[in-house]
């Protein structure tokens, strides 16, 4: 078993701004090494693109990340060339992954627009 993904974000002239590659194989999924998968069963990546506004995302204190519930780890990194921010999420299960992704989206919206998104119906 293996999983690979590649996300390429280009500017208006089709030049790459961001390239994110991820590859996980059987050794990754079964690895006890912290920072790989450990005991987590779900992982996710979220890119929030905000060219020219990425400083708002980077300056957000992100206390909501530190307060993540048990069974979730959320990390964030600034994207190159001021394109935005990338979140990497590890979660104990799919339900926690979904909540963590919603938390990242709400925190990003708060940083960019001074308000969190409205709750959506299921």
N, C-alpha and C positions, 0 to 999 in steps of 0.2 A: 504494500500500500504506500502511496505517496500523494502529496498535494503540492502543487506549484501555482503561483499566481504572479502576474506582472501588471503593474499599473503604470501607465505613461501619461503624464500631463504635459500638453504642449501649449505654447503661446500661439498668438494669431498667425504667426509665420510658420507654424508647424515645427518649431524648434522645441526640443524637450526641455521642460523646466524641472520636472521631477520624474525619476524612474524608481519605482519601488518593486523589488523582487523578493519573493519568499519561496523557499522550498523546504518541505518537511517530508521525511521518509520514515520507514519503520523504526529506525534507530532513534529518531526524534520523538516519535509518539511514545515509545517505551522508555525514554531516557528519564532517570531520576534527577538529572542535573537541574538545579534552580535556574530560572531564566529561560529554559527551553520550554518544557511543558509541565514537568514535575507531576503533581497530582491533578492538574487541571485537564478537563476533557474538552473544553471549547476555547477557541481563540478567534480574535477578530481584529481587523484593521479598519480605521476610519480616517479619511483625509478630509479636512475642511479647507477648501480653497478660498483664499481671501487676498488676492494680490493687492498690494498697496495698503492693506489693513491688517497684515499678519502681526504687526507689533501689538495690536490690541489683544490678539490671542495669546501671544507670548507673555504679556504683562499681567494677564489674568492670574490672580493668586491660586486659582484652582484648588481651593480648600475642599471642594466637592470631590476631588480625586482622593485626597487623603482620608476622606470620610467614606470611602467605598465600603460596601458591606462585606462581610465574610464571604470567602469564595470568589473574590474578584481582585484582580490586579490591573491597574490602569497606568500606562506610561505615556508620555507625550514628548514629541520632538518637533522643533521648528523645521519646516520644509525649506530646501535651498531656494535661493533667489527671492526670498520674501513671499513665496507662493501661498503660505498658510501653515497648517499644523497637521501632524500625523499622530494618531492615537493607536497604541497597541494594547490589546486587552486579552487577558487570560481569565477564564471563568470556570467554575466547578461544573457548570452545566449550561445548556442553551438558554434557559430562562434567565439566569444571572447575566449571561452574555448580552441578551436583549436589553436588560435593565442598565447594564454598563454602557452600552452604545447610546441609549436614550440619555443617560447622564452626560456623556461626552457631547452629544448634540445640544442639549440644553445649556451646558456650560459655555459652549462656543457661541451659541445665539446670544446668551447673556453678555458675553464679552464684546461681541460685534454690534449688537443692537440695543443693549441696556435692558433687555427683557428676555425671559425664557420663552420658548415656543408654547403655544396652547396645547393642552392635552388633546390627543386624537382619540376618536372612538376606535374600538377594536376592529 
